[in-house]
Amino acid sequence: MVWRGNLKIAVLRVKFADVAQEQRDDGFYYDLFINRFTGGLNDYYINASGGNVNFDDSILLPWKSTVENRQDFLTKYAGRNNIINAACAIHGIDRSQFFAVVAIFNASTGDASSAGNGVLLSADAPIELEMRFLAHEIGHCFGFMDSYDESDRRQGSDPAEGWYWDQYDIMSARNTFSYSHPRWGMTGPNLAMPYKEFAGWTSKVYTTRTNVDHTDEIRLLSYANPLSNGYTCIRYDNWYVEFRTPDFFDTGLARPCILIHSMTPEVNAVVHNRNPVNWVNEWQVGDVFGAPPLVFSLFGGVRIEILGYNLQTGDKYARIRISVRRRRPPPVFPPTQPPVFPPIIPPGPLNPQSAPVAAISGQAPVQDLETNDPKAPIFVSNEEFISASKHTVDEDKQEEVAGRIRRTLEGIALHAKDEVLAPPAPPRNEDAEDTQ
């Protein structure tokens, strides 16, 4: 879904009848959710969207009290979505009229996360008012699901391998490379490129042409200066290549790096590893993504080489070489005339025209060694022999032919043994015959 323009958020504040304290003043919430140039949520998504969306016209509603005490309220409105709906009812608003509603209670509800276009928070839990947590939950309101890496690691009781292990993406909060903001606590990182394309926020994308052989060198821009001359993303099939530097909401990154993501049909971004042994997910100068040189040379494909970085303030970019060769299928050799196999003759003074050898070409019968029936001929034609060796007959036929081949060869060996190893006949005593 494409998101554009001024998106309204309704920030609802609710206090329990038996908990009087109102957490923080109005200025805190205006700066956190609505005002610009504060490092708050509005600034985050203005930056992440490339200026495509903002929350300028969002509203902050005053504290209103529940009728029930805390325990009775939570019993009556069990479940995150029910609590958010109850907050909307208390303030008399229709949540469908807003991009998102954020229900903030002055004491814990025992839950904090998103449900549909609503977010549930507790003002007495500082971690729930951190920018990292807020940007993540509002991301769900845009339709972004949690991000992954390709490892088998798990975050505590998380059900899936790699879940929350894209540490360069806000949709893996709270397991990300973040930094501590003086007002908003743990903040960042930025949003992975596949989510930006999903929301319609990508521009200046270099899309590889795979139907033409070519090599290009381009400038891949940092998130820090997306308006400079160059591209913000390289797109190849379902791969997204982006350049990140430790600036603004990416200040928590340890170093500049190239990231390569893909997107699942369920709208989960997945970061592709460079080193699957140690699960290194960032790519650096000298690394190459794509087909190995020999495969690329023989069969084509795409190679993306990281040549270097320019890190001058205001003009940060990576130099990338993209090489494309049209894909070539593996060679298919044309069919030829079936080869004629020479007679298989074991060592010994066998006559090539003896029965066992001739049986291979279907010329004469030999004794069936399994039935011991001399009248049971074994015929294995040259054609059958070739067909069996090429697996071009059905399985039953193949078994039958293979058995006949085996018995034929055993007959050859037995015949050779009889001729070669049989003890010589005693010499004829002609004198004794004459005497008799």
LODO-259457 format. One line per field, with one value per residue (C-alpha): residue in one letter; y, z, x. Coordinates in steps of 0.02 Angstrom, whole numbers, plus 50000, padded with zeros to 5 digits. Layout:
BEGIN
type <- [A;...]
yy <- [Y;...]
zz <- [Z;...]
xx <- [X;...]
! end
This chain:
BEGIN
type <- [M;V;W;R;G;N;L;K;I;A;V;L;R;V;K;F;A;D;V;A;Q;E;Q;R;D;D;G;F;Y;Y;D;L;F;I;N;R;F;T;G;G;L;N;D;Y;Y;I;N;A;S;G;G;N;V;N;F;D;D;S;I;L;L;P;W;K;S;T;V;E;N;R;Q;D;F;L;T;K;Y;A;G;R;N;N;I;I;N;A;A;C;A;I;H;G;I;D;R;S;Q;F;F;A;V;V;A;I;F;N;A;S;T;G;D;A;S;S;A;G;N;G;V;L;L;S;A;D;A;P;I;E;L;E;M;R;F;L;A;H;E;I;G;H;C;F;G;F;M;D;S;Y;D;E;S;D;R;R;Q;G;S;D;P;A;E;G;W;Y;W;D;Q;Y;D;I;M;S;A;R;N;T;F;S;Y;S;H;P;R;W;G;M;T;G;P;N;L;A;M;P;Y;K;E;F;A;G;W;T;S;K;V;Y;T;T;R;T;N;V;D;H;T;D;E;I;R;L;L;S;Y;A;N;P;L;S;N;G;Y;T;C;I;R;Y;D;N;W;Y;V;E;F;R;T;P;D;F;F;D;T;G;L;A;R;P;C;I;L;I;H;S;M;T;P;E;V;N;A;V;V;H;N;R;N;P;V;N;W;V;N;E;W;Q;V;G;D;V;F;G;A;P;P;L;V;F;S;L;F;G;G;V;R;I;E;I;L;G;Y;N;L;Q;T;G;D;K;Y;A;R;I;R;I;S;V;R;R;R;R;P;P;P;V;F;P;P;T;Q;P;P;V;F;P;P;I;I;P;P;G;P;L;N;P;Q;S;A;P;V;A;A;I;S;G;Q;A;P;V;Q;D;L;E;T;N;D;P;K;A;P;I;F;V;S;N;E;E;F;I;S;A;S;K;H;T;V;D;E;D;K;Q;E;E;V;A;G;R;I;R;R;T;L;E;G;I;A;L;H;A;K;D;E;V;L;A;P;P;A;P;P;R;N;E;D;A;E;D;T;Q]
yy <- [50000;50173;50300;50485;50653;50707;50555;50592;50503;50522;50513;50464;50480;50379;50365;50232;50286;50222;50292;50481;50523;50601;50554;50696;50862;50903;50969;50800;50712;50848;50836;50647;50621;50779;50922;50927;50950;50861;50691;50618;50505;50634;50667;50480;50443;50602;50539;50355;50398;50521;50660;50565;50563;50666;50673;50863;50865;50732;50771;50752;50726;50768;50643;50561;50439;50267;50231;50068;50046;49971;49789;49795;49888;49761;49619;49699;49743;49594;49597;49732;49779;49789;49906;50020;50021;50064;50212;50273;50260;50359;50499;50483;50458;50341;50256;50221;50409;50408;50329;50267;50288;50278;50238;50288;50233;50308;50136;49968;49869;49716;49733;49850;49829;49859;49791;49843;50031;50050;50052;50020;50100;50134;50301;50228;50113;50219;50085;50097;50282;50256;50304;50131;50048;50181;50182;49992;49985;50125;50026;49890;50019;50044;49857;49813;49645;49598;49574;49426;49371;49200;49127;48996;49115;49155;49301;49219;49131;49199;49060;49079;49066;49232;49333;49507;49476;49608;49726;49863;49878;49956;49810;49701;49812;49784;49690;49828;49940;50092;50245;50334;50497;50623;50635;50482;50345;50206;50269;50197;50119;50168;50064;49928;49967;49831;49913;50081;50010;49922;50091;50180;50282;50230;50343;50346;50157;50072;49919;49794;49746;49559;49544;49642;49611;49768;49836;49996;50090;50192;50298;50216;50354;50347;50373;50528;50622;50543;50699;50696;50639;50450;50306;50262;50078;49942;49822;49650;49522;49516;49587;49764;49838;49992;50095;50143;50259;50299;50461;50528;50382;50262;50337;50171;50082;50040;50081;50117;49960;49888;49788;49665;49622;49524;49532;49387;49382;49412;49581;49526;49599;49472;49529;49421;49365;49385;49258;49116;49042;49195;49275;49434;49527;49680;49690;49793;49859;49715;49601;49534;49479;49365;49223;49160;49210;49041;49020;49201;49175;49013;49036;49222;49309;49467;49520;49670;49727;49855;49963;50097;50229;50418;50481;50669;50758;50796;50682;50506;50364;50193;50156;49999;49901;49800;49669;49579;49436;49360;49191;49044;48871;48727;48649;48509;48387;48324;48141;48024;47846;47722;47659;47477;47399;47272;47097;47082;46944;46898;46841;46670;46579;46614;46610;46776;46679;46565;46561;46675;46815;46800;46811;46992;47038;46922;46794;46636;46569;46527;46435;46535;46527;46563;46432;46315;46277;46259;46287;46458;46576;46745;46874;47047;47145;47287;47405;47345;47361;47542;47584;47516;47612;47774;47749;47765;47617;47603;47539;47362;47342;47413;47287;47145;47197;47230;47056;46976;47075;47020;46837;46847;46916;46785;46653;46727;46720;46540;46487;46566;46481;46311;46336;46419;46341;46163;46037;45966;45792;45652;45604;45465;45299;45225;45076;45028;45037;44925;44802;44795]
zz <- [50000;49956;50098;50059;50140;50311;50414;50573;50736;50885;51049;51186;51369;51496;51685;51795;51922;52064;51996;51999;51933;51760;51686;51603;51533;51365;51291;51312;51209;51075;51049;51052;50928;50829;50829;50702;50738;50905;50853;50889;50794;50663;50621;50613;50481;50382;50367;50338;50204;50113;50155;50085;50249;50407;50564;50571;50596;50731;50891;51076;51186;51373;51515;51544;51680;51672;51771;51838;51943;51857;51897;51852;51690;51633;51676;51580;51428;51414;51265;51182;51047;51172;51283;51135;51085;51263;51261;51099;51178;51331;51216;51095;50937;50789;50763;50580;50548;50593;50520;50696;50875;51021;51187;51334;51509;51666;51740;51667;51573;51570;51382;51258;51070;50915;50859;50690;50678;50866;50986;51172;51292;51477;51533;51689;51585;51512;51387;51306;51269;51189;51006;50956;51025;50958;50782;50778;50831;50714;50578;50605;50571;50400;50370;50404;50489;50595;50510;50511;50467;50394;50555;50672;50821;50927;51040;51202;51171;50994;50890;50729;50689;50645;50709;50770;50709;50574;50690;50557;50543;50660;50632;50733;50888;51026;50958;50851;50835;50920;51011;51168;51133;51278;51282;51194;51257;51137;50959;50785;50673;50510;50407;50288;50103;50061;50181;50098;49929;50002;50065;49901;49973;49859;49726;49623;49616;49500;49427;49345;49164;49151;48965;48906;48944;49028;49166;49261;49402;49508;49665;49798;49917;50106;50198;50268;50102;49991;49883;49815;49640;49632;49678;49847;49807;49687;49643;49570;49566;49749;49815;49883;49903;50013;50090;50274;50375;50562;50543;50608;50656;50605;50731;50824;50679;50714;50538;50360;50274;50128;50170;50056;50095;50019;50057;50096;50032;50214;50213;50320;50269;50279;50284;50183;50270;50203;50323;50366;50494;50607;50543;50481;50392;50329;50168;50152;50023;49920;49945;49795;49794;49656;49547;49569;49426;49336;49348;49293;49144;49086;49128;49159;49304;49406;49509;49626;49683;49822;49760;49895;50004;49997;50173;50152;50250;50143;50001;50069;49944;49900;49730;49661;49503;49431;49299;49206;49081;49009;49085;48980;49010;49033;48865;48803;48688;48538;48537;48446;48382;48526;48553;48516;48668;48634;48702;48886;48894;49060;49062;48986;48821;48786;48609;48578;48491;48639;48705;48858;48761;48616;48739;48774;48598;48600;48483;48587;48748;48905;49060;49187;49342;49463;49397;49344;49193;49035;48933;49009;48888;48938;48801;48835;48675;48641;48637;48806;48880;48821;48878;49052;49068;49018;49133;48988;49033;49171;49341;49323;49150;49214;49356;49237;49113;49253;49323;49155;49129;49299;49267;49095;49166;49302;49166;49075;49232;49269;49090;49099;49265;49191;49041;49126;49297;49262;49300;49145;49090;49127;48980;48870;48893;48718;48771;48905;48778;48660;48801;48839]
xx <- [50000;50064;50067;50078;50049;49991;49940;49842;49878;49763;49860;49736;49782;49682;49701;49625;49494;49605;49771;49770;49943;49957;50123;50222;50162;50083;50246;50328;50194;50186;50374;50373;50232;50191;50318;50459;50645;50637;50706;50533;50416;50368;50550;50585;50454;50487;50666;50622;50494;50605;50481;50332;50234;50221;50115;50097;49908;49901;49804;49843;49691;49687;49688;49519;49474;49397;49240;49313;49467;49619;49585;49401;49437;49566;49448;49306;49410;49527;49644;49747;49623;49479;49580;49619;49435;49386;49507;49428;49255;49311;49372;49227;49328;49310;49478;49440;49455;49640;49795;49833;49776;49897;49815;49926;49872;49946;49981;50025;49894;50006;50027;50110;50110;50004;49836;49770;49794;49808;49956;49941;50068;50091;50161;50240;50352;50494;50543;50371;50398;50568;50584;50645;50488;50368;50442;50431;50248;50195;50285;50155;50019;50100;50086;50268;50295;50445;50613;50733;50906;50953;51024;50952;50965;50814;50767;50712;50547;50526;50449;50550;50735;50815;50665;50720;50899;50908;50998;51005;50816;50686;50569;50689;50675;50724;50876;50950;51101;51023;51090;51034;50941;50945;50755;50685;50799;50852;50826;50847;50900;50818;50698;50756;50737;50607;50483;50512;50470;50317;50253;50294;50437;50580;50650;50809;50815;50939;50853;50969;50929;50957;50918;51071;51255;51326;51436;51395;51479;51358;51350;51242;51189;51187;51023;51110;51100;50967;50949;51127;51171;51159;51043;50967;50942;50997;50857;50894;50752;50696;50861;50879;51053;51073;51213;51203;51315;51310;51212;51045;50933;51073;51194;51198;51283;51466;51528;51471;51409;51315;51157;51068;50887;50746;50559;50443;50263;50209;50302;50450;50618;50761;50942;51061;51220;51395;51470;51349;51469;51479;51317;51398;51259;51352;51454;51611;51734;51804;51654;51559;51378;51319;51380;51560;51676;51677;51488;51464;51579;51498;51314;51290;51204;51235;51387;51383;51556;51588;51731;51743;51661;51658;51621;51630;51494;51343;51396;51415;51404;51472;51549;51469;51508;51364;51405;51267;51281;51124;51091;51145;51075;51198;51244;51132;51220;51119;51069;51187;51179;51183;51359;51397;51479;51617;51594;51635;51766;51845;52027;52050;52049;51867;51805;51716;51579;51547;51370;51387;51468;51349;51205;51246;51198;51048;51123;51116;51043;51141;51091;50988;51097;50954;50833;50974;50867;50972;50815;50784;50872;50940;50933;51003;51003;51122;50972;50909;51083;51096;50919;50949;51112;51025;50876;50755;50645;50518;50576;50505;50582;50746;50751;50715;50851;50975;50944;50970;51130;51194;51154;51233;51394;51394;51376;51524;51629;51575;51612;51784;51820;51774;51888;52035;52042;51985;52125;52207;52152;52277;52387;52323;52413;52409;52515;52390;52248;52345;52373;52190]
! end
